[in-house]
Amino acid sequence: MVSLAVLLPVASTGQGLFQNLGGQRAGTAVFPFLKIETSASGAGLSGAGVALPVDASSVFYNPASIGQLGRRDMVLFHLDMAADVDYDYFALALPLPRAGTIGFSYGALHMEPMKETTVFMPFGTGRTFVFRDEFAALTYSIKLSDRFTFGTTAKYVSETLDDLTMGALLLDFGTYYMTGFRSLRLASSFSNFGHQTRPNGTYSKIIIDQNGDEVEADSLEFQSFSPPTTFRLGAGYEMFESATHRLSTSFQLTHPADNVETYALGFEYLFNNVLALRIGYVANQQSMGLSFGGGLKIPMPGGNVVRFNYAYSQSTYLTAPQRYSIGFAL
């Protein structure tokens, strides 16, 4: 808690611990959709979810998180974005007998076919094209002791834009540690680690040669870029807990390789283990700030639980994203 008191004033002034490291590289990573939060509960906390495992979708922040669930869990997620672009996501966590927890997840950022236009045919050429980002992931988390949990995710990511495609295999790593001081836990993760990637195939363009003449250069390869590798470090703590009330807080430092680091602080209030209210704020990011959301747990026969979660995030430049999810604790 002392460290949080030191970090928060720094975050509020917008001065990063790493002095804007990475800010000059904004927009230089491939597969940027991997940074879109796929957890409605975590988004309600402004993304401070690395140390606050809630459901199977928490693998977005930390692959070690599903090792803390202790139950089978499934989440279906949807995000409405600008320009009729949608993001759909699925996550499943399955505990294994005395052998950890295995998880499966799949996400797709997609759109309806769009008309192709050119300078000379602004109303369409008669052709359409599609854009689609997607990934499929396998996660494994194991408790190495009663306090320490480790997790890793392997995922294959692909992107399609008309006739251009590219794909890569990326890895996530995460840790979750119970400090033993009341409910305080520390967590960290390293996401989207992999090699540089470029679209398949070649392209041609007109260049000016040494004589000043225009010539066509063909069979040119596309430039390679790194994936959006992201480091997260955070802490979680129950500020108050009783039979019917619980107030949890979570703090997170997020440092992406292609942008500046951000600081997020979130609070979750849970009433009677049924109704959850969430609020969060992210600092050092111009385009976003306050977020809020809520959740509802409905007990079902056989001990199963159905959950509904919603999150709204403030956005300066685009339509404020609204996230919806339905989850099942089996």
N, C-alpha and C positions, 0 to 999 in steps of 0.2 A: 504493500500500500504506500510505503514511503516513496518507492520508485515512481508510482503513478503521480504522486503529488509533485515530483520533480519534472516529469515529462509533460504534464498537461499545460503548464504555462508556456513551455517551449512550443507546443503544438498550436496554442492559441495565437501566437505571434506570427505563425506561418514560417518560422525558421526551422528547417529540417535538421535532424541530427547529422545527416550526411551532406549538408550544404548544397541542396538542389542537385545532387548527383543523379544523373539520368534524365533530368529535365530537358537537356538539349537533344535527347534522343527520342522524344515523344513521336509516336507514329511510325517507328522504324521496325516493329516486330510483326512477323507473320502470325496468322491465327489469333487476331486480337479478340475474337469472340470468347476465347477461353477465360478472359477476365470478367465476363458478365456473370454476376452472381446468380446461381441456380438454386438458392435457398430463400424462400419467402420469410422464414423466421430469422435468418441471419441478416437479410437485407433490412428488416425492421430495426436492426441494431446498427445500421450503417456499415455493415460488413464486419463487425467485431465478433466473428464467430469461431476463431481458431481454437479458443479455450472453452467454448460453450456448446458441446455436442447436444443437439436436439433430436435429430432424426437421421435417416440414411443420406439425406442431401447434404449433411455436414461434411461429407468427404470433399466437397468443393474447397473448403478452407483447410482441412487437415485429414489425411487418410487414416490417422490413428484414432479419429473420433468415433468410428463405428465400433471400436473395441470397447467403448464405454457404455453402449446401449444395453447389452445383455438380453436382447430380444430380436426376433425377426421384425424387420421394418421395411416399408416400401413407401415411396413418395412419387407422385406425379406432379409436374410443375409446368406452368405456362407464364410467359412474359409477353405482353403487348409492347411493341416498339414502334418507332416512327416509320413512315413510308410503307405501311402495311407489311412490315417485317415482324415475324414471330419467332419466339424461341421456346421449344418444347424439350422437356428433360424428364428422365426416369432414373430412379436410384433404388437399389435393393440391397439390404444387409441381412446376412444369414450367419448366425453364430454356429460354430462347429464344436462338437463335443471335445472339450479339453484341448482344442487346437486353434483357438483364435476365432476371428470373424472374417468372412469373405464378403465382398461387395461387388455389385455390378452396376454400371451407370451408362447412360447414353444420352447425348444431347444433340439437337439439330437447330441451327439458325437458318431459316428458310423464307422464301417469298414466292408469290405467284409469278408465272412467266411474264416477263416484261417485253414490251415492243422494242425492237431495234430501230433506232433512228440514226441518221447521218446529217452532215451539214447540208447536203443537197436533197435529202429526203427527211425533213423534220417531222413529218406526220407518220413515218414508219416505212420500213422496207418490205414489210410482209413477213419478216422473220421475228421470232421471239427468242429470248434467252433466259436462262435461270441462274440464280446464285444460291449456293448452299454450302454451309459449314456444318460439319458434324464430327462427333467423336464417339468411340466406344471404349470403355475402361473396365479394368479388373483391379480390385483393391483387396489387400490382405492386411489385417491388423491383428496384433497379438499382444497380450499382457505379459511382459517379461518379469514383472513382479507385481505385488499388490499396489504399487505406486506408479510404475512406469509402463507406458504403452507405446509401441512403435507400429507404424503403418506405412505402406507403400502402394502406389498405384501405377500401373502401366496402361497407357492409352494410345490408341491409334487415331490420329486426327487427319481429316481431309478437307479440301476446299475445292469447289467447282464453280467456275465462272465461264459460262458458255462452253467453249471447247477447251478451256485451260483447266488443268487439274494439278494438285500437288498434295502430298501426304507425308506424314512423319510419325515416328514412334517417340512418345514423350513419357517422362517419369515424374512422379510426385513422391516426396518423403515427408513424414510427419512424426512428431513426438508429443506425448501428453504425460505430464508429471504431477502427481498429487504431492504437495509439499509436506503434508502432515500438520500444517497450521490451520486448524479449523477446515474450511472448505476451499482454501486457496489452492489453485492449480495453475501451472505454467505450461504453455504449449508453443510449439513452433512448427513451421512447415516450409518446404521448398518445392514449389510447383512449376510444372511445364519445363522441365530440364530436358534438353535434347540438342541435336545438331542443327546447323543452319539449313534452311529449306528454300527451294525455288520452284516455280511452276515447270511442269514438263514441257518439252518441245522447244521450238525456236521462234523467232520473229524477224521481220525485216523492216528497214526504215531508210529514208532518204538522208544522205549526208553530203557534205561539201568536201570535195577532194582538194589536193594541194593547188590545182589549177583554177579553183573556184567554180568547178562544174558540179552539178547535182548528179550523184550516182546512188544506186540502190545497193545497200548492204544487207545481205540476207544471211540466214542461219546464225543469227545472233542469239546467245543464251540469256535468259533472264537473270537478274541479280539475286543472290541469296541473302536471306535475312534470318536472324535468330528468332526463336519462339519467345513468347512473353513470360520469361522466367520471373517468378515472384517469390519473395521471402516474406514470411509472416511470423511475428513474435507477439505473444499476448498472454494475458492473465485473466482468470475468472474467479468470482468470489460471490458467495451468498451473503448479502448484507443483513438479511433478516429471514428467518425461516420458522414456521410453526405448522400446526396441523392443517390450517386452512390458507395461510398466506406465505408467499416466498418472494423475496426481492433479490434478483441476481444482477450483477454488473460484470461487464467484460470490456477490457481495453486491448487494443491491437495496434501495433506498428506494422504497416505494409510497405515493403520496398520493392517495386517492380524494376526490372532492368531497363525498361523503355520509358520511364517517367519518374517523377519525383516521389518521395516517400510520403505517405499519409498517416494520420493518427485518428483512430475511431474509438469512441466511447459509447457503450450502449447499456440500457437498463431493461430488464424484463420483470414484470410483475405477474405472478401466477396466483390465481384465486381458486382455492378448493380443487386444485389440479385439473381444472376444467377450462377456465378463461385466462388467456394470456394477453397482456398489453405490453407493447415494446416501443421504445424510442431510442434514437441514436443520433450522433453527430460526428461527421468526418471533417477534420481540419487539414489545411494545406492542399486543398483541391478546389480550384476555382469553379468548376462546373457543378459540384454537388455540395450538400451540407447536411440539412436535417432530414431524417427519415423516421417513419413511424409505422406501426403495424399491429396486428393482433392475431390471435389464434383461438380455436375452440376445439376441445376434446369431447367426443361423444362416446361413452362406454357402450359396447355392443355385447350380445350374448356370447358366452364362451370366454370372457375375459379379453376380447379384442377391443381395440380402440380406433375410432376414426377421427382424424384431425383435419381441420380446415385452417389455413394460414393465409394472411394477406399482408402485403407491404407496399408502402408508397415512399418513393425517394425523390427529394427535391432535385430539380435539374435546371440549369441556367440556360443552356443552349438548345436542348431538344425537349420534346414532350416528356413530362415526368413519368418515369417507368412505374408501372403497377404490376406486381407479381402475385400470382395465385398458386396455391398448391393444395393437394389433398393427400393425406398420408394414412397409412394403416399400420398399427402395431399389432402383430399377429402372435 
